[in-house]
Amino acid sequence: MYPGPKLKDGSGNLGMPLLSRVCIFIMVFFVALIFVSILSGILNTVNMDARTRILLISSIQCVIVFMLAPFIEARLESRNIISRLSLDKTPRWLTLAAILTCYIIGIPFLNQLIYWNDTLSFPENWKELETTLREWENNSRGFTDTILSTTTLGGLISGILIVGCLTGLAEELFFRAGIQRMLGEVMSKPASVWIAAFVFSAMHFQFFGFIPRLLLGAFFGYLYIWSGSIWTSVFAHALNNSMVVITAWLVAKGKTDIDFEQFGITESGIPWCAIISGILLFCFLFICRKCFFKEGKNGKSIV
């Protein structure tokens, strides 16, 4: 019987070189992407509700495209996959409350960035490129609008579970526990955070949302390295996505007239609300770094 791969040491590490793991990670991702694309084409011929189809395809994409590659890469590096992906470290409720507070404080700041990025206008000789990018953006928003076009309780729950929780978990495993962790083996932690955040934003193919998504990716990345637990960034990611689903459902149900996406935005003049929000957010993050993310033994963060 085949005894399995030999261990590099007694700790459960398999010792596969980083370059080999990166190549396999990329290969698995593209093979999975092709498979899901074919499967999506088949599902598009099936007679079902458009929202149900999109959520089904999204769920399959999360599991096969974004979760399979990091799990395989982690297995090639270590027998202890759960530990390698930092899934075994549970954050405290106080830490999660701090993340929720960051989100609430930063809403005007983030909304202002989203507004500026969305209203960005290209020079006249680049208008053709702007038109193309706008078309990509509108196509993506069409899918988003379909997902958010529900007024039922079941629609709300399915949106939170798939768009919020499953997508948050899958993308954090791929970009933070996968790409960022591998980058962290050959460069500084901050560099790995920002490169992974750049890839995260770029892979959404939404130029007019690139900057706020880049900063969100960096926020998720710093939560990951500060805490040593992927669950902190998963919680933050799922919270952000779920709030979009919840607020859209409340508006569709007529439960609120408040447009949360416009909250704190200044279209002309000095955006004082966003400035104050940004200052408070960065001050609170500094406090969180000192109080809620403390160094444990051997330099490992505990939460």
Backbone as CSV, one residue per row, in Angstrom:
resi,resn,N_x,N_y,N_z,CA_x,CA_y,CA_z,C_x,C_y,C_z
1,MET,0.855,-1.202,0.000,0.000,0.000,0.000,0.884,1.244,0.000
2,TYR,0.473,2.263,-0.786,1.241,3.507,-0.840,1.172,4.214,0.509
3,PRO,2.341,4.522,1.127,2.354,5.082,2.478,2.016,6.563,2.563
4,GLY,1.868,7.218,1.416,1.577,8.649,1.459,2.853,9.448,1.359
5,PRO,2.745,10.767,1.152,3.922,11.610,0.996,4.763,11.648,2.256
6,LYS,6.054,11.711,2.087,6.957,11.749,3.233,6.938,13.132,3.868
7,LEU,7.019,13.147,5.150,6.999,14.402,5.883,8.391,15.005,5.918
8,LYS,8.440,16.326,5.835,9.710,17.019,5.920,10.243,16.968,7.341
9,ASP,9.339,17.020,8.304,9.720,16.909,9.705,8.589,16.211,10.429
10,GLY,8.649,16.217,11.752,7.620,15.518,12.511,6.398,16.347,12.812
11,SER,6.287,17.527,12.220,5.191,18.430,12.566,3.967,18.271,11.679
12,GLY,4.064,17.404,10.676,2.953,17.257,9.752,3.148,18.030,8.471
13,ASN,4.261,18.773,8.356,4.546,19.506,7.131,5.040,18.559,6.051
14,LEU,4.525,18.728,4.844,4.916,17.867,3.728,6.105,18.426,2.967
15,GLY,6.347,19.724,3.121,7.553,20.306,2.568,7.558,20.530,1.069
16,MET,6.404,20.590,0.380,6.405,20.883,-1.049,6.834,22.329,-1.252
17,PRO,7.759,22.593,-2.195,8.237,23.956,-2.437,7.104,24.910,-2.794
18,LEU,7.304,26.168,-2.439,6.280,27.183,-2.664,5.928,27.314,-4.142
19,LEU,6.930,27.344,-5.025,6.672,27.512,-6.446,5.768,26.405,-6.989
20,SER,6.003,25.177,-6.549,5.165,24.059,-6.986,3.733,24.231,-6.499
21,ARG,3.585,24.667,-5.256,2.242,24.869,-4.705,1.507,25.992,-5.417
22,VAL,2.225,27.068,-5.749,1.609,28.186,-6.470,1.121,27.737,-7.846
23,CYS,1.953,26.974,-8.550,1.574,26.487,-9.888,0.339,25.592,-9.820
24,ILE,0.297,24.705,-8.828,-0.858,23.817,-8.671,-2.092,24.617,-8.280
25,PHE,-1.912,25.612,-7.420,-3.008,26.495,-7.002,-3.633,27.162,-8.226
26,ILE,-2.787,27.735,-9.087,-3.274,28.421,-10.287,-3.938,27.434,-11.246
27,MET,-3.324,26.266,-11.416,-3.868,25.261,-12.327,-5.244,24.799,-11.866
28,VAL,-5.371,24.502,-10.578,-6.655,24.058,-10.034,-7.710,25.136,-10.218
29,PHE,-7.328,26.390,-9.989,-8.273,27.503,-10.148,-8.812,27.573,-11.565
30,PHE,-7.922,27.523,-12.559,-8.372,27.669,-13.951,-9.153,26.448,-14.435
31,VAL,-8.743,25.260,-14.016,-9.501,24.065,-14.384,-10.901,24.130,-13.780
32,ALA,-10.979,24.548,-12.509,-12.276,24.682,-11.835,-13.124,25.752,-12.513
33,LEU,-12.480,26.842,-12.931,-13.199,27.931,-13.593,-13.800,27.468,-14.918
34,ILE,-13.039,26.700,-15.679,-13.538,26.170,-16.952,-14.708,25.217,-16.706
35,PHE,-14.551,24.359,-15.699,-15.614,23.405,-15.376,-16.901,24.115,-14.991
36,VAL,-16.789,25.137,-14.148,-17.977,25.873,-13.700,-18.587,26.658,-14.851
37,SER,-17.759,27.163,-15.758,-18.278,27.878,-16.928,-19.124,26.953,-17.804
38,ILE,-18.625,25.724,-18.003,-19.389,24.740,-18.782,-20.692,24.383,-18.069
39,LEU,-20.583,24.170,-16.759,-21.763,23.825,-15.969,-22.782,24.966,-15.970
40,SER,-22.292,26.198,-15.931,-23.185,27.366,-15.961,-23.945,27.425,-17.274
41,GLY,-23.236,27.110,-18.372,-23.897,27.085,-19.675,-25.017,26.067,-19.727
42,ILE,-24.796,24.918,-19.088,-25.834,23.883,-19.035,-27.014,24.352,-18.195
43,LEU,-26.723,24.965,-17.052,-27.787,25.435,-16.155,-28.599,26.557,-16.795
44,ASN,-27.969,27.329,-17.670,-28.682,28.419,-18.336,-29.755,27.909,-19.295
45,THR,-29.662,26.628,-19.670,-30.679,26.041,-20.560,-31.832,25.433,-19.776
46,VAL,-31.662,25.339,-18.454,-32.704,24.756,-17.606,-33.741,25.813,-17.264
47,ASN,-34.985,25.431,-17.308,-36.072,26.355,-17.012,-36.211,26.542,-15.499
48,MET,-35.689,27.657,-15.011,-35.821,27.975,-13.584,-35.792,29.483,-13.408
49,ASP,-36.179,29.921,-12.243,-36.178,31.342,-11.915,-34.765,31.911,-12.050
50,ALA,-34.647,33.123,-12.622,-33.340,33.733,-12.891,-32.527,33.907,-11.612
51,ARG,-33.180,34.353,-10.540,-32.463,34.563,-9.273,-31.968,33.235,-8.717
52,THR,-32.803,32.208,-8.791,-32.408,30.884,-8.303,-31.209,30.360,-9.082
53,ARG,-31.227,30.575,-10.401,-30.124,30.111,-11.244,-28.812,30.817,-10.871
54,ILE,-28.878,32.130,-10.697,-27.675,32.896,-10.363,-27.115,32.474,-9.004
55,LEU,-28.008,32.283,-8.016,-27.557,31.862,-6.689,-26.966,30.457,-6.718
56,LEU,-27.549,29.573,-7.530,-27.034,28.214,-7.658,-25.642,28.219,-8.289
57,ILE,-25.507,28.962,-9.378,-24.200,29.058,-10.046,-23.176,29.708,-9.122
58,SER,-23.604,30.718,-8.390,-22.710,31.396,-7.449,-22.237,30.440,-6.357
59,SER,-23.141,29.608,-5.855,-22.781,28.636,-4.818,-21.766,27.631,-5.340
60,ILE,-22.006,27.117,-6.548,-21.079,26.155,-7.156,-19.720,26.801,-7.384
61,GLN,-19.731,28.043,-7.846,-18.481,28.769,-8.084,-17.693,28.955,-6.793
62,CYS,-18.394,29.292,-5.715,-17.729,29.490,-4.426,-17.008,28.222,-3.974
63,VAL,-17.706,27.105,-4.046,-17.155,25.847,-3.539,-16.045,25.311,-4.438
64,ILE,-16.284,25.287,-5.750,-15.343,24.639,-6.668,-14.201,25.566,-7.082
65,VAL,-14.518,26.810,-7.430,-13.485,27.716,-7.933,-12.656,28.322,-6.811
66,PHE,-13.321,28.806,-5.760,-12.598,29.558,-4.736,-12.174,28.741,-3.512
67,MET,-12.830,27.640,-3.222,-12.468,26.872,-2.032,-11.572,25.672,-2.336
68,LEU,-11.717,25.099,-3.512,-10.961,23.891,-3.850,-9.455,24.166,-3.924
69,ALA,-9.059,25.244,-4.608,-7.638,25.548,-4.792,-6.894,25.744,-3.465
70,PRO,-7.384,26.576,-2.529,-6.660,26.729,-1.265,-6.617,25.464,-0.427
71,PHE,-7.682,24.641,-0.486,-7.666,23.390,0.274,-6.630,22.420,-0.283
72,ILE,-6.546,22.330,-1.605,-5.555,21.436,-2.214,-4.147,21.945,-1.937
73,GLU,-3.924,23.248,-2.085,-2.600,23.822,-1.819,-2.185,23.604,-0.370
74,ALA,-3.127,23.805,0.554,-2.818,23.610,1.971,-2.492,22.148,2.268
75,ARG,-3.192,21.228,1.596,-2.931,19.795,1.794,-1.556,19.402,1.273
76,LEU,-1.107,20.055,0.208,0.213,19.772,-0.329,1.316,20.301,0.580
77,GLU,0.972,21.278,1.412,1.946,21.859,2.322,1.950,21.167,3.678
78,SER,0.778,20.714,4.102,0.667,20.145,5.446,-0.501,19.166,5.517
79,ARG,-0.364,18.185,6.406,-1.482,17.273,6.648,-2.606,17.966,7.408
80,ASN,-2.244,18.976,8.185,-3.234,19.689,9.001,-3.795,20.868,8.206
81,ILE,-4.750,20.591,7.325,-5.311,21.612,6.445,-6.018,22.703,7.241
82,ILE,-6.784,22.305,8.243,-7.567,23.255,9.035,-6.652,24.283,9.701
83,SER,-5.562,23.821,10.264,-4.613,24.722,10.905,-3.908,25.597,9.884
84,ARG,-3.531,25.012,8.749,-2.808,25.761,7.726,-3.655,26.906,7.179
85,LEU,-4.951,26.707,7.090,-5.852,27.746,6.594,-6.392,28.625,7.721
86,SER,-5.880,28.433,8.941,-6.271,29.225,10.115,-7.751,29.114,10.440
87,LEU,-8.313,27.944,10.152,-9.726,27.716,10.438,-9.950,27.209,11.860
88,ASP,-8.856,26.924,12.564,-8.961,26.357,13.909,-8.868,27.411,15.011
89,LYS,-8.757,28.675,14.629,-8.622,29.752,15.607,-9.902,30.575,15.626
90,THR,-10.633,30.476,16.726,-11.930,31.146,16.839,-11.779,32.509,17.507
91,PRO,-12.238,33.580,16.879,-12.127,34.909,17.484,-13.098,35.092,18.643
92,ARG,-12.748,36.006,19.545,-13.640,36.329,20.652,-14.798,37.194,20.167
93,TRP,-15.893,37.180,20.913,-17.042,38.011,20.581,-16.665,39.485,20.620
94,LEU,-15.750,39.864,21.516,-15.321,41.253,21.608,-14.633,41.693,20.320
95,THR,-13.873,40.797,19.727,-13.203,41.095,18.460,-14.229,41.305,17.347
96,LEU,-15.233,40.435,17.298,-16.271,40.564,16.280,-17.071,41.856,16.470
97,ALA,-17.290,42.232,17.736,-18.000,43.484,18.029,-17.171,44.678,17.557
98,ALA,-15.853,44.584,17.694,-14.968,45.653,17.234,-15.034,45.790,15.713
99,ILE,-15.089,44.662,15.018,-15.199,44.679,13.551,-16.521,45.304,13.127
100,LEU,-17.614,44.958,13.818,-18.923,45.538,13.535,-18.892,47.050,13.741
101,THR,-18.230,47.491,14.805,-18.109,48.920,15.082,-17.335,49.627,13.976
102,CYS,-16.251,48.989,13.506,-15.476,49.543,12.386,-16.357,49.730,11.163
103,TYR,-17.182,48.745,10.907,-18.059,48.802,9.728,-19.032,49.972,9.840
104,ILE,-19.650,50.127,11.002,-20.633,51.197,11.201,-19.963,52.571,11.089
105,ILE,-18.817,52.722,11.745,-18.105,54.001,11.712,-17.686,54.361,10.286
106,GLY,-17.282,53.358,9.517,-16.702,53.616,8.202,-17.687,53.722,7.057
107,ILE,-18.987,53.583,7.314,-19.972,53.622,6.224,-19.917,54.915,5.407
108,PRO,-19.934,56.114,6.028,-19.859,57.337,5.205,-18.562,57.426,4.401
109,PHE,-17.463,57.034,5.000,-16.164,57.065,4.319,-16.167,56.136,3.111
110,LEU,-16.659,54.912,3.294,-16.705,53.947,2.200,-17.685,54.392,1.113
111,ASN,-18.852,54.898,1.514,-19.842,55.357,0.532,-19.296,56.495,-0.332
112,GLN,-18.529,57.394,0.298,-17.946,58.506,-0.463,-16.937,57.995,-1.487
113,LEU,-16.117,57.037,-1.096,-15.154,56.445,-2.027,-15.869,55.739,-3.178
114,ILE,-16.938,55.022,-2.849,-17.716,54.337,-3.883,-18.295,55.355,-4.860
115,TYR,-18.802,56.464,-4.334,-19.383,57.513,-5.183,-18.329,58.116,-6.093
116,TRP,-17.159,58.482,-5.541,-16.092,59.074,-6.342,-15.619,58.120,-7.435
117,ASN,-15.416,56.857,-7.064,-14.936,55.878,-8.037,-15.984,55.638,-9.134
118,ASP,-17.253,55.596,-8.739,-18.321,55.315,-9.695,-18.540,56.474,-10.673
119,THR,-18.276,57.694,-10.235,-18.502,58.868,-11.091,-17.225,59.313,-11.791
120,LEU,-16.190,58.513,-11.721,-14.933,58.838,-12.379,-15.141,58.942,-13.893
121,SER,-14.585,59.989,-14.477,-14.730,60.204,-15.921,-13.359,60.198,-16.590
122,PHE,-13.258,59.513,-17.724,-11.996,59.390,-18.451,-11.791,60.598,-19.375
123,PRO,-10.531,60.879,-19.755,-10.267,61.914,-20.770,-10.966,61.574,-22.088
124,GLU,-11.167,62.583,-22.919,-11.939,62.421,-24.146,-11.377,61.344,-25.066
125,ASN,-10.043,61.243,-25.157,-9.444,60.254,-26.058,-9.485,58.831,-25.477
126,TRP,-9.985,58.689,-24.254,-10.134,57.365,-23.627,-11.600,56.984,-23.444
127,LYS,-12.509,57.711,-24.079,-13.937,57.490,-23.880,-14.386,56.104,-24.327
128,GLU,-13.739,55.569,-25.358,-14.109,54.232,-25.828,-13.819,53.183,-24.765
129,LEU,-12.670,53.339,-24.096,-12.337,52.425,-23.004,-13.325,52.577,-21.857
130,GLU,-13.699,53.814,-21.545,-14.671,54.049,-20.471,-16.006,53.400,-20.791
131,THR,-16.430,53.499,-22.056,-17.695,52.892,-22.472,-17.661,51.382,-22.278
132,THR,-16.545,50.758,-22.649,-16.400,49.304,-22.492,-16.449,48.904,-21.027
133,LEU,-15.718,49.643,-20.197,-15.695,49.340,-18.765,-17.068,49.555,-18.137
134,ARG,-17.801,50.571,-18.612,-19.148,50.814,-18.104,-20.088,49.669,-18.471
135,GLU,-19.905,49.121,-19.654,-20.731,47.991,-20.080,-20.480,46.774,-19.185
136,TRP,-19.209,46.514,-18.866,-18.889,45.411,-17.949,-19.552,45.654,-16.594
137,GLU,-19.461,46.907,-16.148,-20.030,47.272,-14.844,-21.540,47.064,-14.830
138,ASN,-22.203,47.494,-15.893,-23.662,47.370,-15.967,-24.099,45.911,-16.028
139,ASN,-23.334,45.077,-16.739,-23.648,43.641,-16.794,-23.553,43.015,-15.413
140,SER,-22.498,43.386,-14.683,-22.322,42.853,-13.330,-23.432,43.336,-12.407
141,ARG,-23.814,44.590,-12.550,-24.879,45.138,-11.716,-26.217,44.485,-12.036
142,GLY,-26.368,44.054,-13.292,-27.595,43.361,-13.661,-27.765,42.078,-12.868
143,PHE,-26.668,41.325,-12.711,-26.714,40.104,-11.904,-26.996,40.442,-10.441
144,THR,-26.338,41.489,-9.947,-26.533,41.900,-8.552,-27.971,42.320,-8.299
145,ASP,-28.524,43.112,-9.219,-29.906,43.569,-9.065,-30.887,42.393,-9.055
146,THR,-30.598,41.369,-9.867,-31.460,40.183,-9.889,-31.414,39.458,-8.546
147,ILE,-30.215,39.331,-7.984,-30.066,38.670,-6.686,-30.807,39.444,-5.595
148,LEU,-30.743,40.769,-5.667,-31.337,41.606,-4.622,-32.829,41.861,-4.840
149,SER,-33.356,41.396,-5.963,-34.769,41.659,-6.287,-35.684,40.623,-5.646
150,THR,-35.777,40.669,-4.335,-36.655,39.756,-3.620,-37.299,40.477,-2.450
151,THR,-38.530,40.105,-2.149,-39.227,40.687,-0.997,-39.686,39.608,-0.025
152,THR,-39.322,38.360,-0.288,-39.749,37.262,0.579,-38.716,36.995,1.662
153,LEU,-39.166,36.396,2.752,-38.248,36.044,3.837,-37.252,34.979,3.373
154,GLY,-37.744,34.028,2.573,-36.864,32.999,2.035,-35.801,33.587,1.130
155,GLY,-36.182,34.599,0.343,-35.222,35.273,-0.522,-34.161,35.999,0.276
156,LEU,-34.580,36.617,1.390,-33.631,37.310,2.266,-32.644,36.324,2.870
157,ILE,-33.156,35.209,3.384,-32.290,34.208,4.027,-31.320,33.596,3.022
158,SER,-31.818,33.260,1.816,-30.942,32.671,0.806,-29.864,33.658,0.380
159,GLY,-30.216,34.942,0.310,-29.234,35.962,-0.044,-28.143,36.090,1.002
160,ILE,-28.539,36.092,2.274,-27.557,36.203,3.354,-26.648,34.975,3.385
161,LEU,-27.246,33.796,3.233,-26.463,32.560,3.310,-25.474,32.422,2.157
162,ILE,-25.907,32.775,0.950,-25.053,32.563,-0.231,-24.185,33.785,-0.534
163,VAL,-24.815,34.947,-0.690,-24.063,36.160,-1.028,-23.218,36.625,0.159
164,GLY,-23.794,36.494,1.367,-23.063,36.929,2.546,-22.092,35.890,3.074
165,CYS,-22.620,34.812,3.625,-21.793,33.844,4.352,-20.912,32.976,3.445
166,LEU,-21.526,32.320,2.451,-20.756,31.410,1.607,-19.721,32.154,0.771
167,THR,-20.125,33.263,0.161,-19.183,34.048,-0.636,-18.077,34.620,0.235
168,GLY,-18.439,35.102,1.424,-17.433,35.632,2.340,-16.409,34.580,2.725
169,LEU,-16.872,33.382,3.049,-15.965,32.296,3.421,-15.093,31.877,2.248
170,ALA,-15.705,31.650,1.089,-14.966,31.161,-0.074,-13.902,32.154,-0.530
171,GLU,-14.271,33.433,-0.639,-13.318,34.426,-1.129,-12.204,34.696,-0.122
172,GLU,-12.507,34.632,1.152,-11.439,34.821,2.144,-10.473,33.642,2.157
173,LEU,-10.972,32.439,1.982,-10.085,31.284,1.879,-9.181,31.410,0.656
174,PHE,-9.733,31.881,-0.444,-8.961,31.987,-1.685,-7.957,33.137,-1.629
175,PHE,-8.424,34.339,-1.293,-7.561,35.517,-1.378,-6.684,35.720,-0.152
176,ARG,-7.189,35.454,1.027,-6.395,35.683,2.225,-5.653,34.416,2.681
177,ALA,-6.379,33.323,2.954,-5.727,32.089,3.411,-4.979,31.400,2.276
178,GLY,-5.270,31.799,1.037,-4.589,31.227,-0.116,-3.518,32.154,-0.649
179,ILE,-3.902,33.130,-1.445,-2.946,34.024,-2.111,-2.106,34.820,-1.115
180,GLN,-2.752,35.481,-0.168,-2.003,36.319,0.767,-1.036,35.497,1.614
181,ARG,-1.467,34.334,2.071,-0.580,33.495,2.896,0.642,33.042,2.106
182,MET,0.448,32.641,0.842,1.585,32.217,0.024,2.523,33.385,-0.270
183,LEU,1.959,34.552,-0.551,2.792,35.731,-0.775,3.593,36.078,0.475
184,GLY,2.978,35.861,1.641,3.638,36.167,2.903,4.862,35.314,3.180
185,GLU,5.028,34.233,2.432,6.193,33.377,2.607,7.438,33.950,1.937
186,VAL,7.251,34.908,1.006,8.398,35.431,0.258,8.516,36.954,0.327
187,MET,7.607,37.622,1.036,7.669,39.084,1.139,7.090,39.519,2.473
188,SER,7.138,40.814,2.735,6.629,41.341,3.996,5.121,41.153,4.078
189,LYS,4.602,41.122,5.287,3.167,40.934,5.491,2.343,42.071,4.873
190,PRO,2.739,43.349,5.075,1.958,44.427,4.447,1.924,44.321,2.920
191,ALA,3.056,43.958,2.313,3.086,43.813,0.857,2.137,42.707,0.406
192,SER,2.120,41.595,1.148,1.230,40.489,0.789,-0.231,40.898,0.929
193,VAL,-0.530,41.735,1.926,-1.905,42.220,2.125,-2.364,43.030,0.923
194,TRP,-1.543,43.976,0.482,-1.956,44.893,-0.579,-1.961,44.227,-1.949
195,ILE,-1.033,43.313,-2.191,-1.051,42.598,-3.474,-2.278,41.698,-3.560
196,ALA,-2.573,40.978,-2.479,-3.764,40.122,-2.460,-5.033,40.961,-2.602
197,ALA,-5.042,42.147,-1.969,-6.201,43.041,-2.081,-6.357,43.545,-3.512
198,PHE,-5.232,43.820,-4.175,-5.272,44.258,-5.569,-5.860,43.160,-6.462
199,VAL,-5.391,41.925,-6.266,-5.905,40.792,-7.049,-7.387,40.593,-6.754
200,PHE,-7.757,40.708,-5.488,-9.150,40.564,-5.064,-10.052,41.549,-5.782
201,SER,-9.640,42.816,-5.838,-10.445,43.841,-6.484,-10.447,43.670,-7.997
202,ALA,-9.287,43.360,-8.563,-9.176,43.219,-10.014,-10.023,42.062,-10.538
203,MET,-10.092,40.967,-9.780,-10.818,39.788,-10.239,-12.335,39.960,-10.212
204,HIS,-12.806,41.058,-9.667,-14.242,41.347,-9.727,-14.608,42.045,-11.043
205,PHE,-13.587,42.490,-11.805,-13.795,43.105,-13.108,-14.800,44.252,-13.054
206,GLN,-14.649,45.085,-12.015,-15.507,46.261,-11.866,-14.607,47.456,-11.590
207,PHE,-14.157,48.114,-12.664,-13.211,49.220,-12.530,-13.790,50.360,-11.706
208,PHE,-15.083,50.632,-11.868,-15.699,51.767,-11.192,-16.111,51.429,-9.756
209,GLY,-15.537,50.357,-9.250,-15.662,50.016,-7.834,-14.339,49.497,-7.319
210,PHE,-13.275,49.738,-8.104,-11.970,49.138,-7.808,-11.364,49.651,-6.504
211,ILE,-11.348,50.967,-6.305,-10.673,51.547,-5.144,-11.325,51.135,-3.820
212,PRO,-12.645,51.311,-3.651,-13.250,50.885,-2.372,-13.095,49.387,-2.127
213,ARG,-13.159,48.583,-3.195,-12.983,47.135,-3.017,-11.526,46.800,-2.665
214,LEU,-10.584,47.563,-3.201,-9.177,47.391,-2.846,-8.963,47.657,-1.356
215,LEU,-9.554,48.730,-0.855,-9.408,49.073,0.563,-10.116,48.057,1.456
216,LEU,-11.270,47.572,1.013,-11.952,46.519,1.769,-11.084,45.264,1.826
217,GLY,-10.474,44.913,0.688,-9.592,43.747,0.651,-8.410,43.905,1.587
218,ALA,-7.853,45.120,1.641,-6.738,45.381,2.557,-7.200,45.273,4.013
219,PHE,-8.396,45.782,4.290,-8.963,45.681,5.636,-9.117,44.220,6.047
220,PHE,-9.663,43.398,5.149,-9.803,41.970,5.432,-8.427,41.332,5.641
221,GLY,-7.470,41.751,4.827,-6.126,41.177,4.920,-5.434,41.501,6.235
222,TYR,-5.576,42.744,6.688,-4.962,43.112,7.966,-5.643,42.412,9.138
223,LEU,-6.956,42.249,9.046,-7.640,41.484,10.097,-7.075,40.071,10.180
224,TYR,-6.795,39.502,9.025,-6.259,38.137,8.958,-4.869,38.039,9.590
225,ILE,-3.968,38.965,9.257,-2.613,38.859,9.802,-2.553,39.323,11.254
226,TRP,-3.403,40.281,11.634,-3.416,40.725,13.022,-3.912,39.627,13.958
227,SER,-4.931,38.910,13.531,-5.571,37.925,14.412,-4.999,36.526,14.264
228,GLY,-4.458,36.210,13.081,-3.998,34.847,12.837,-5.161,33.897,12.583
229,SER,-6.365,34.451,12.448,-7.556,33.639,12.214,-8.273,34.121,10.965
230,ILE,-8.596,33.193,10.079,-9.319,33.556,8.865,-10.756,33.953,9.176
231,TRP,-11.259,33.532,10.347,-12.655,33.813,10.693,-12.928,35.290,10.918
232,THR,-11.900,36.072,11.304,-12.120,37.510,11.484,-12.410,38.179,10.146
233,SER,-11.619,37.850,9.116,-11.855,38.446,7.798,-13.116,37.873,7.156
234,VAL,-13.422,36.600,7.417,-14.660,36.004,6.909,-15.863,36.744,7.492
235,PHE,-15.810,37.016,8.787,-16.909,37.729,9.447,-17.089,39.125,8.845
236,ALA,-15.975,39.846,8.659,-16.050,41.198,8.103,-16.586,41.174,6.670
237,HIS,-16.121,40.227,5.893,-16.555,40.097,4.490,-18.038,39.728,4.418
238,ALA,-18.437,38.742,5.211,-19.838,38.310,5.230,-20.747,39.422,5.743
239,LEU,-20.265,40.189,6.709,-21.036,41.310,7.247,-21.295,42.347,6.158
240,ASN,-20.260,42.710,5.424,-20.399,43.706,4.359,-21.391,43.240,3.293
241,ASN,-21.238,42.005,2.829,-22.132,41.481,1.789,-23.570,41.340,2.293
242,SER,-23.700,40.858,3.524,-25.033,40.631,4.077,-25.797,41.940,4.282
243,MET,-25.078,42.995,4.664,-25.741,44.283,4.868,-26.299,44.829,3.558
244,VAL,-25.613,44.558,2.447,-26.132,44.961,1.142,-27.446,44.233,0.854
245,VAL,-27.462,42.933,1.153,-28.665,42.121,0.924,-29.810,42.603,1.821
246,ILE,-29.512,42.827,3.083,-30.547,43.221,4.058,-31.134,44.585,3.726
247,THR,-30.269,45.561,3.439,-30.767,46.912,3.152,-31.591,46.933,1.866
248,ALA,-31.161,46.173,0.851,-31.928,46.101,-0.403,-33.294,45.468,-0.155
249,TRP,-33.348,44.464,0.705,-34.613,43.793,1.034,-35.543,44.738,1.791
250,LEU,-34.987,45.506,2.715,-35.795,46.452,3.485,-36.389,47.528,2.583
251,VAL,-35.600,48.025,1.639,-36.084,49.038,0.703,-37.171,48.448,-0.203
252,ALA,-36.937,47.230,-0.706,-37.914,46.578,-1.584,-39.232,46.309,-0.858
253,LYS,-39.150,46.020,0.433,-40.345,45.757,1.233,-41.048,47.038,1.664
254,GLY,-40.403,48.177,1.439,-40.975,49.443,1.870,-40.844,49.671,3.360
255,LYS,-39.905,48.976,3.996,-39.708,49.109,5.441,-38.915,50.355,5.805
256,THR,-38.192,50.902,4.839,-37.392,52.095,5.089,-37.275,52.909,3.818
257,ASP,-37.188,54.222,3.984,-36.981,55.117,2.853,-35.527,55.575,2.772
258,ILE,-34.718,55.138,3.723,-33.320,55.557,3.768,-32.518,54.812,2.711
259,ASP,-31.782,55.545,1.891,-30.895,54.938,0.914,-29.520,54.816,1.566
260,PHE,-29.227,53.624,2.103,-27.988,53.436,2.849,-26.752,53.632,1.977
261,GLU,-26.884,53.394,0.668,-25.739,53.548,-0.225,-25.392,55.017,-0.450
262,GLN,-26.336,55.917,-0.144,-26.099,57.354,-0.297,-25.770,58.020,1.039
263,PHE,-25.813,57.252,2.123,-25.613,57.840,3.456,-24.202,58.410,3.600
264,GLY,-24.132,59.692,3.937,-22.847,60.343,4.186,-22.165,60.885,2.948
265,ILE,-22.772,60.737,1.763,-22.135,61.177,0.521,-22.318,62.684,0.323
266,THR,-21.243,63.353,-0.067,-21.286,64.762,-0.453,-20.921,64.845,-1.926
267,GLU,-21.848,65.309,-2.758,-21.629,65.339,-4.198,-20.790,66.534,-4.633
268,SER,-20.781,67.593,-3.869,-19.955,68.765,-4.177,-19.503,69.400,-2.869
269,GLY,-18.378,70.064,-2.921,-17.855,70.674,-1.715,-17.008,69.709,-0.913
270,ILE,-16.659,70.104,0.280,-15.799,69.286,1.142,-16.646,68.202,1.822
271,PRO,-16.283,66.937,1.655,-17.071,65.840,2.254,-16.735,65.637,3.729
272,TRP,-17.211,66.544,4.550,-16.843,66.516,5.964,-17.288,65.226,6.649
273,CYS,-18.442,64.725,6.291,-18.942,63.499,6.919,-18.001,62.323,6.637
274,ALA,-17.553,62.222,5.385,-16.636,61.146,5.014,-15.276,61.332,5.669
275,ILE,-14.814,62.576,5.763,-13.513,62.852,6.386,-13.527,62.464,7.859
276,ILE,-14.586,62.896,8.560,-14.703,62.556,9.987,-14.819,61.050,10.161
277,SER,-15.613,60.420,9.299,-15.773,58.967,9.342,-14.425,58.262,9.149
278,GLY,-13.639,58.737,8.173,-12.339,58.129,7.899,-11.379,58.288,9.060
279,ILE,-11.345,59.477,9.658,-10.451,59.724,10.797,-10.832,58.839,11.981
280,LEU,-12.134,58.791,12.285,-12.599,57.953,13.393,-12.300,56.479,13.132
281,LEU,-12.466,56.061,11.878,-12.218,54.664,11.535,-10.765,54.289,11.753
282,PHE,-9.839,55.106,11.259,-8.428,54.778,11.405,-7.972,54.869,12.862
283,CYS,-8.538,55.807,13.622,-8.227,55.888,15.059,-8.725,54.638,15.782
284,PHE,-9.939,54.215,15.439,-10.503,53.031,16.084,-9.725,51.777,15.698
285,LEU,-9.283,51.697,14.437,-8.470,50.563,14.004,-7.152,50.510,14.773
286,PHE,-6.568,51.677,15.029,-5.323,51.735,15.800,-5.551,51.206,17.215
287,ILE,-6.674,51.613,17.811,-7.007,51.138,19.159,-7.254,49.633,19.145
288,CYS,-7.978,49.170,18.126,-8.257,47.730,18.010,-6.967,46.929,17.902
289,ARG,-6.035,47.448,17.112,-4.761,46.737,16.929,-4.041,46.586,18.256
290,LYS,-4.154,47.569,19.110,-3.462,47.539,20.393,-4.210,46.737,21.450
291,CYS,-5.553,46.799,21.395,-6.351,46.226,22.484,-6.945,44.852,22.185
292,PHE,-7.383,44.633,20.944,-8.122,43.411,20.632,-7.276,42.356,19.925
293,PHE,-6.132,42.761,19.377,-5.252,41.812,18.700,-3.908,41.841,19.400
294,LYS,-3.704,40.896,20.320,-2.502,40.891,21.138,-1.600,39.727,20.762
295,GLU,-0.310,39.954,20.914,0.650,38.926,20.545,0.689,37.809,21.590
296,GLY,0.590,36.596,21.112,0.685,35.445,21.986,2.093,34.902,22.006
297,LYS,2.265,33.677,22.419,3.571,33.054,22.475,4.105,32.843,21.071
298,ASN,5.424,32.907,20.947,6.117,32.686,19.677,5.691,33.710,18.622
299,GLY,5.221,34.888,19.073,4.876,35.940,18.124,3.568,35.733,17.398
300,LYS,2.815,34.706,17.758,1.551,34.446,17.074,0.439,35.273,17.695
301,SER,-0.376,35.866,16.849,-1.467,36.713,17.346,-2.579,35.860,17.923
302,ILE,-3.212,36.390,18.950,-4.372,35.734,19.524,-5.522,36.715,19.493
303,VAL,-6.745,36.198,19.402,-7.900,37.086,19.320,-8.937,36.702,20.381
